[in-house]
Structures are given as C-alpha cells and as structure tokens.
Amino acid sequence: IIRFQSRFLWFSEFSFEHTNNYNLIGVLCGLAIYNSTIVDINFPPALYKKLLKKQVTLTDFAKLHPTRADSLRQLLAYNEPDFEDVMCLSFSVTRDLFGKLRRWT
C-alpha cells in the first residue's frame, strides 16, 4: 500500500495474500541487494530499523503517518486530569475491511 501523505510503501494490515508472498518479497529484495541491483522500492526508515533490531520512535512513525503522529504528539502533550472528557476518546479503531467497516475497542 502506498501511504499518500508520506509516499512510502507499507504492508496492508488486511490482505488476502498468503504470508509466503511477503516472504517472497523479502527474498527478492535480498537478492537485489546481494546482486547490487537498484530497485526503486520506497520503504520507510522504520522498516530498516526493525530489520536492524533498533527501536522505532515516534519520529520514525511520523515519516510514515504524519497526521497520526501529530495526533499522538497532541495526546502525549496533554497532562490535565480531564483527559477523557476533553479529548472524547473511546480508544477504538474503525477500519474499512474490503467494503465493510470493522471496529476494535
């Protein structure tokens, strides 16, 4: 999936693809690197950090999802006791899953 705000490629959370296809993509990318072949795949820096077993930060997340990262920064910056009342958050996620809305709470 191309993230339009950041222009990076990332994996879909919901896919009909078998996990072996993701393994195949990894093998192809590895072969390209091994053979010094330039492949224009625009993965975010967070993916490379994960591969190197380094910690991914909010700054890395912001490169992939700038709007979501800004929202998280605003939540982290708010230190008042009336957090739930002011922010009106239910801490649930609603996603379009192949034409149907699905909600996790």
N, C-alpha and C positions, 0 to 999 in steps of 0.2 A: 504494500500500500504506500502511495506517495503522500506524505504529510504536506499539504499545500502551503501552510504557513512557513514551514522550515525547508521544504524541498528535499527532505531526506526520505529514504526508503525505510520502512519498518514492517514487521511481520503483523499480520492480522490476528487479533485475539480469537476471532471466529472464522474458521475455514473448513471447507470440505476436503482440503488436501490432507493426505496421509503424512505422518511425521517423517516418513522416509524421504519425501520430497524436499523437506527442509534440510535433511542430511545431504541430499544430492546437491543442493545449492551450496552448502558448506564445502563439499568435496570439490565442486567446480571452482569456487573462489580460491581454495587452497591450491589447486592445480595451476590456476592463473598466476598466483603469487610465486609458486615454485618455479614456473617456467618464465618468469619475468615478463608476463603478458599484461598489458594495461587493459583493464576492464573498467568501464565507467559505471560503477555501482556506488551510489551516494548514500552510504550508511552513516549514521550519526556517530560522533566520537564515543558516546556511551557504549555502543556495541563493542568497540575496540577495547575500551576499559574493562568490560565484562570478560572479554577473551583473555586479557592480561591479568585477570583476577584482581583488578583495582576497584576501589569503591567509587560508585557512581554518585554524583552530587546533584543538588537541585539546579546548579548551573548547567550540568550536562543535560538534565531533563528539559531545561529551558530551550536548549538548542533544538530539541525535537518537538516540543509542545510549548511554544512561547506563552500563549494565552493561559493555559493550565498552570504553568509555572508562576505567572504573575498572580493568579488567584491563590495559589498555595502560599506565596510570599505574604499576601494580604492577610490570610488566615493566621499565619505564624506571627505576624506583627501585632495582631490584636491581643491585648493582655487583660482585658476587663472581665469581671466575673459574669457579665450578662451575655456571654459569647453566643449561646444557642438562641437567645431571644433576638439579638441584633442581627446575626448572620442568617437566621431562618434556615438552618441546615438540618437535613434529616440523615445525612451521611449514607445516601443511597446512590446507586448508579443506574441510569437507564440507557440502554443501547439499542440501536436498530439491528436486529439479528435477522438478516435476509428478509426484510419486509415486515417483521413483527417486532414490536417493542418489548424488551425484556428488562425487568428491574431487579436489582440486587440490593438488599438492605442489610 
